[in-house]
């Protein structure tokens, strides 16, 4: 009989006691312990078992769980006596910043201080243990959400000292989702304040802490060393491209197929693979999204279970507000193409919208892109990655995300409907209404009245076309004839549908009316022969629609 699937349960003790569905990852305990690394940072996409593994480590090492052999009997870690003897022998500080999602620095700082205060409450017995001085007792009892930054910075170091004195052993520190406050700080505009606060806390806790035996931090991204890890020269970083702990997070194909067999779903292997496979850690391929797999086992149907979170909000912000190059590349990825790029796994948040390739580094770290191939250039020491959308679930998630950008208006796709019907009046009505009502929220800093406004409109229209990727091959800024067109829609089937070419033009001082600008855009399509590639593929000239897209500020005129 198949085990019960406990959706959303991330507590190792509860899962084991209730005999819920669980795939044995306790070999992670052995691999981490034998590594000997002082401070380890492990980055994995969201919902890939980071929190459950941190819970597992706490239950294995913490003195609070001494004698709880029942939690580990029958699992791989329990096969060796040396680890049976190690269970329950260390004081452990375990905390998570996963819930620090406030919109202001002051509230975020208070939330982090509250988490630390609650951790202190777990060890109130120390004040009566005889290992603390009267001054230390007063400091202990004065930990609060309103403590000063310099006080907060030393709290975890101080608590480590008290526990080390009491148990006669150094402390293990487990910090889950360390980077959630950093992502929220970037999204909500208090990055610098959070950097200063976090850097001081991490330096005191992980660098100058003489009571620290070992520590693990988990997160989605590797925040740049210059931001918050500048003083941590004892940090071992394990990213998604690293060889360590390859199969410790996420489910391998063997594990997934065994689970499908347990639940009588072996006939669904290919469907599950198409939807949830595609992740790779180090050289280990065919890693599946565990959150989606357990939901599939519970629901018995495929779906986009990777629900929207703040991580998705950040990714959406970067694509929505990114340059036209980002939008064009993302459109190509949605169309099934790949991207060849050099990746810097250190995420420099301040440069996400300005540094070339930074957004793709974040998408790879977050699990939205997968590595298809790598190419190491020995002469330069650089590695180039061929990237693609990870799987069908990711495709559906992005398709829904883009649709949601325009869902403030119930008829958000009226422009596409009108374009497919060649209804110029409806196209103009829609685009002028949206330009007047919504463009300020989509603006990435290049104003529609700025230096290159056509790039802004260009990106906006590409976003509108996301729903068409199943019917059209959508390309942008590609060579054809004697120039580079702005947008082209090539029907995937050669009969019945019209191809479309769009050229964007901003009104110049020489053009008295927007209609003159439309004519200039259409003239450019014909003179440059942008339709050449389509004609070469067998599309008759009469089946190619050409649209000139003219604008001045938020005034738009479309003609053909």
Protein Blocks (a to p, Z undefined) as FASTA:
>chain_A
ZZdddehiabfklmmmnopacddfklmmmmmmmnopabdcddddehiommmmmmmmmmmm
pmklgoilmlmgoiaklmpmklmmmgopaccddddfklmccfbfklmmmmmmmmmmmmmm
mmmmmmmnopacfklmmmmmmgcfkbcfklmmmmmmmmmmmmmmmnopacddddehkllm
mmmmmmnopmmmmmmmmmmmmmmmmmmmckbfbdcdddfbdcdfklmmmmmmkbccddfk
bmghklmgojdfklmmmmmmmnopmmmmmmmmmmmgoiaehjbghiacfklmmmmmmnop
acdfbccdfklmmmmmmmmmmcfklmmmmmmmmnopacdddddfbdcfklmmmmghklmm
mmmmnopaccfbdcddfknopacdddddfblmlmmmmmmmmmmmmmmpmklmmmmmmmmn
opaklmmmmmmmmmmmmmmmmpgoiafklmblmlmmmmmmmmmmmmmmmmpccdehiaeh
jbccfbdcddfbfghpacdddddddddfklmbfklmmmmmmmmmmmnommmmmmmnopaf
klpccdddddehjaccddZZ
